[in-house]
Amino acid sequence: MNIIFETEVTPEIAEKYTLLELDTFRRTSDGKVQKSFCVLTNEDITLQEIALIERQKELHANLIKNYKKQDWNYCQEALSNLYGKWKGEVDTFYTVLSKRITEFREKHPEDQKDWDHIITIPQ
């Protein structure tokens, strides 16, 4: 899976590839926040898959939206429908996201009101 930050997304990339939002990061050095995206090729897509891809993109976008809102039930339902899609290229991300949700629900329910979906990275 190829990953880029939103500052690297050009109109040409957005037109040629499928971009799926992943995590949002904050650098400690300057506090700058950036979204990351998975870049998927649109090669080898059959006519049968074209309609499915739009629905999968929408489901993935709603997964990210609901993750930010802490709607864990929606997220886990969406994840169960997204595993194996995109030729399995995004499954690693889906697994990480699922583990985060499970851990947060089990170990940190009291922190939900202060939770921030942004991942802080040192730089």
Rosetta silent file (secondary structure, phi, psi, omega in degrees, C-alpha in Angstrom):
SEQUENCE: MNIIFETEVTPEIAEKYTLLELDTFRRTSDGKVQKSFCVLTNEDITLQEIALIERQKELHANLIKNYKKQDWNYCQEALSNLYGKWKGEVDTFYTVLSKRITEFREKHPEDQKDWDHIITIPQ
SCORE:     score description
SCORE:     0.000 S_00000001
   1 L     0.000  130.716  175.242    0.000    0.000    0.000 S_00000001
   2 E   -95.084  136.580 -178.029    1.339    3.422   -0.928 S_00000001
   3 E  -125.213  136.938  175.325    0.618    6.252    1.497 S_00000001
   4 E  -133.774  159.799  174.220    0.920    9.993    0.938 S_00000001
   5 E   -89.687  158.344 -175.160    0.104   13.105    2.950 S_00000001
   6 H   -59.705  -26.845  178.898   -2.561   15.512    1.782 S_00000001
   7 H   -68.841  -17.396  179.596    0.063   18.110    0.825 S_00000001
   8 H   -93.797   -5.750 -178.720    1.316   15.660   -1.814 S_00000001
   9 L   -77.873  121.362  177.037   -2.106   15.123   -3.414 S_00000001
  10 L  -111.287  162.905  176.466   -2.273   16.782   -6.809 S_00000001
  11 H   -57.031  -34.804  179.598   -5.239   16.931   -9.189 S_00000001
  12 H   -65.659  -42.240  178.850   -3.409   14.450  -11.423 S_00000001
  13 H   -66.064  -44.663 -178.801   -3.003   11.944   -8.589 S_00000001
  14 H   -63.610  -30.928 -179.773   -6.614   12.374   -7.485 S_00000001
  15 H   -79.752  -37.807 -173.197   -7.816   11.776  -11.037 S_00000001
  16 H   -84.299  -28.548 -173.861   -5.591    8.809  -11.822 S_00000001
  17 E  -122.834  162.085  169.997   -5.793    6.912   -8.513 S_00000001
  18 E   -89.005  126.370  178.854   -8.280    6.013   -5.826 S_00000001
  19 E  -111.422  127.900  177.324   -7.419    7.865   -2.617 S_00000001
  20 E  -118.385  125.489  178.297   -8.711    6.629    0.717 S_00000001
  21 E   -65.509  138.899  177.142   -8.260    8.759    3.824 S_00000001
  22 E  -115.163 -119.121 -178.990   -6.394    6.992    6.602 S_00000001
  23 E   -90.527  162.565  173.622   -5.083    8.598    9.804 S_00000001
  24 E  -112.263  135.352 -175.828   -4.541   12.234   10.671 S_00000001
  25 E  -120.408  148.328  173.342   -1.188   13.196   12.187 S_00000001
  26 E  -122.912  126.032  176.940    0.071   16.152   14.234 S_00000001
  27 E   -83.380  136.033  179.892    3.792   16.928   14.307 S_00000001
  28 L   -71.945  -26.140 -176.439    5.114   17.950   17.708 S_00000001
  29 L   -66.411  -38.804 -177.147    7.681   20.278   16.161 S_00000001
  30 L  -132.572   -0.931  179.326    5.184   22.712   14.659 S_00000001
  31 L    74.224    4.888 -178.537    1.733   21.388   15.544 S_00000001
  32 L   -66.279  135.545 -179.496    0.879   21.008   11.864 S_00000001
  33 E  -109.430  133.077  179.465   -1.949   18.560   11.208 S_00000001
  34 E  -140.202  139.976  173.322   -2.085   16.479    8.035 S_00000001
  35 E   -84.046  152.127  173.368   -4.294   13.702    6.770 S_00000001
  36 E  -113.047  153.600 -177.825   -2.747   10.651    5.170 S_00000001
  37 E  -134.244  143.494  170.535   -4.151    8.786    2.197 S_00000001
  38 E   -86.840  134.171  179.945   -3.783    5.343    0.733 S_00000001
  39 E  -107.380  116.862 -178.964   -3.102    5.478   -3.006 S_00000001
  40 E  -116.203  137.049  178.994   -4.661    2.621   -4.959 S_00000001
  41 E   -74.373  152.769  177.758   -4.262    2.050   -8.659 S_00000001
  42 L  -100.864   15.091  178.823   -7.338    1.865  -10.824 S_00000001
  43 L   -76.986  157.524  175.906   -5.748   -0.723  -13.084 S_00000001
  44 L    61.171   26.205  176.969   -7.227   -4.160  -13.574 S_00000001
  45 L   -92.155  125.491  179.168  -10.719   -3.010  -12.578 S_00000001
  46 L   -83.543  164.120  178.059  -13.425   -4.940  -14.343 S_00000001
  47 H   -59.388  -35.036  179.702  -16.724   -3.424  -15.447 S_00000001
  48 H   -65.783  -29.879 -176.574  -18.453   -5.406  -12.719 S_00000001
  49 H   -82.727  -19.415 -174.693  -16.252   -3.807  -10.072 S_00000001
  50 H   -57.521  -48.575  179.906  -16.815   -0.171  -11.084 S_00000001
  51 H   -64.476  -37.772  179.850  -20.188    0.162   -9.331 S_00000001
  52 H   -66.781  -35.749 -177.021  -18.873   -1.647   -6.264 S_00000001
  53 H   -61.247  -43.163  179.245  -15.858    0.633   -5.975 S_00000001
  54 H   -61.843  -40.833  178.069  -17.987    3.745   -5.493 S_00000001
  55 H   -67.590  -38.693  178.219  -19.936    2.035   -2.708 S_00000001
  56 H   -66.327  -39.911  177.145  -16.708    0.812   -1.105 S_00000001
  57 H   -61.751  -42.830  179.480  -15.224    4.328   -1.261 S_00000001
  58 H   -65.255  -42.984  178.348  -18.344    5.707    0.400 S_00000001
  59 H   -63.224  -42.431  178.015  -18.280    3.026    3.102 S_00000001
  60 H   -62.493  -45.135  179.398  -14.589    3.697    3.772 S_00000001
  61 H   -60.742  -40.503  177.953  -15.232    7.472    3.969 S_00000001
  62 H   -69.286  -31.991  174.523  -18.078    6.851    6.421 S_00000001
  63 H   -59.537  -49.830 -178.997  -15.815    4.570    8.446 S_00000001
  64 H   -63.722  -43.657  179.481  -13.303    7.390    8.883 S_00000001
  65 H   -59.238  -45.961 -178.580  -16.063    9.926    9.615 S_00000001
  66 H   -75.702  -27.108  173.308  -17.603    7.696   12.288 S_00000001
  67 H   -61.800  -44.326  179.903  -14.202    6.788   13.744 S_00000001
  68 H   -65.068  -28.414  179.357  -13.644   10.489   14.397 S_00000001
  69 L   -90.222   -0.952 -179.120  -17.079   10.649   16.063 S_00000001
  70 L    64.690   31.516  174.941  -16.337    7.542   18.169 S_00000001
  71 L   -87.588   78.132 -172.358  -19.254    5.606   16.726 S_00000001
  72 H   -63.448  -35.345  179.848  -17.502    2.336   17.405 S_00000001
  73 H   -63.396  -45.389  177.479  -20.478    0.137   16.524 S_00000001
  74 H   -59.976  -45.052 -177.676  -20.727    1.670   13.058 S_00000001
  75 H   -59.112  -45.494 -177.170  -16.967    1.325   12.619 S_00000001
  76 H   -68.529  -33.969  175.514  -16.891   -2.344   13.493 S_00000001
  77 H   -66.862  -44.729  179.140  -19.807   -3.062   11.165 S_00000001
  78 H   -62.793  -43.233  179.555  -18.122   -1.118    8.352 S_00000001
  79 H   -59.249  -40.919 -179.452  -14.813   -2.883    8.970 S_00000001
  80 H   -63.771  -25.348  178.513  -16.453   -6.273    8.670 S_00000001
  81 H   -91.523  -13.290 -177.636  -17.707   -5.236    5.229 S_00000001
  82 H   -98.335  -22.329  178.398  -14.418   -3.683    4.097 S_00000001
  83 L   -56.434  133.417  178.474  -11.990   -6.511    4.866 S_00000001
  84 L    89.064  -14.012  176.831  -10.809   -8.065    1.625 S_00000001
  85 L   -76.499  169.171 -179.487  -11.872   -5.127   -0.512 S_00000001
  86 H    58.025   34.140 -179.938   -9.268   -3.173   -2.508 S_00000001
  87 H    56.778   27.133  177.977   -7.574   -6.519   -3.253 S_00000001
  88 H    78.616    0.420 -175.862   -6.681   -6.708    0.441 S_00000001
  89 L   -64.300  -26.285 -175.150   -4.291   -3.737    0.217 S_00000001
  90 L  -102.690   -0.042 -176.695   -6.021   -1.812    3.016 S_00000001
  91 H   -59.094  -34.951  178.672   -6.619   -4.781    5.322 S_00000001
  92 H   -61.751  -44.311  177.277   -3.581   -3.961    7.465 S_00000001
  93 H   -62.529  -43.780 -179.848   -5.021   -0.510    8.182 S_00000001
  94 H   -62.017  -38.040  177.607   -8.430   -2.016    8.917 S_00000001
  95 H   -64.965  -45.105  178.465   -6.837   -4.459   11.371 S_00000001
  96 H   -61.270  -45.348 -179.626   -4.966   -1.660   13.163 S_00000001
  97 H   -62.073  -42.781  178.615   -8.124    0.441   13.344 S_00000001
  98 H   -62.099  -42.455  178.364  -10.120   -2.486   14.714 S_00000001
  99 H   -64.219  -40.475  177.580   -7.494   -3.134   17.401 S_00000001
 100 H   -60.522  -45.400 -178.034   -7.506    0.555   18.393 S_00000001
 101 H   -63.445  -47.089  179.775  -11.271    0.546   18.721 S_00000001
 102 H   -60.420  -47.247 -179.258  -11.329   -2.662   20.775 S_00000001
 103 H   -63.787  -42.571 -178.392   -8.564   -1.449   23.071 S_00000001
 104 H   -65.444  -42.793  179.502  -10.124    1.950   23.534 S_00000001
 105 H   -63.074  -40.142 -175.361  -13.543    0.494   24.334 S_00000001
 106 H   -82.609  -38.508 -171.425  -12.118   -1.991   26.819 S_00000001
 107 H  -105.121  -20.138 -173.283   -9.339   -0.034   28.491 S_00000001
 108 L  -134.528   38.818 -177.925  -10.188    3.639   28.159 S_00000001
 109 H   -61.625  -28.395  179.978  -13.953    4.220   28.169 S_00000001
 110 H   -71.696  -18.520 -178.624  -13.513    7.036   30.695 S_00000001
 111 H   -91.635    2.137 -173.455  -11.242    8.919   28.266 S_00000001
 112 H   -60.780  -35.394 -178.594  -13.738    9.039   25.416 S_00000001
 113 H   -69.158  -25.259 -179.887  -14.780   12.637   26.038 S_00000001
 114 H  -100.305    2.982 -175.523  -11.153   13.790   25.784 S_00000001
 115 L   -68.960  139.537  177.634  -10.226   11.500   22.899 S_00000001
 116 L  -126.014  126.308 -177.516   -8.685   13.025   19.815 S_00000001
 117 L   -70.599   -8.997 -176.800   -8.473   10.956   16.637 S_00000001
 118 L   -80.955  132.682  178.891   -5.262   12.756   15.656 S_00000001
 119 E   -93.708  124.781  179.900   -2.037   10.828   16.155 S_00000001
 120 E   -88.348  129.708  178.087    0.857   12.913   17.461 S_00000001
 121 E  -121.282  136.462  178.938    4.244   12.140   15.953 S_00000001
 122 L   -73.802  138.893  175.340    7.565   13.515   17.206 S_00000001
 123 L  -158.897    0.000    0.000    9.597   15.568   14.760 S_00000001
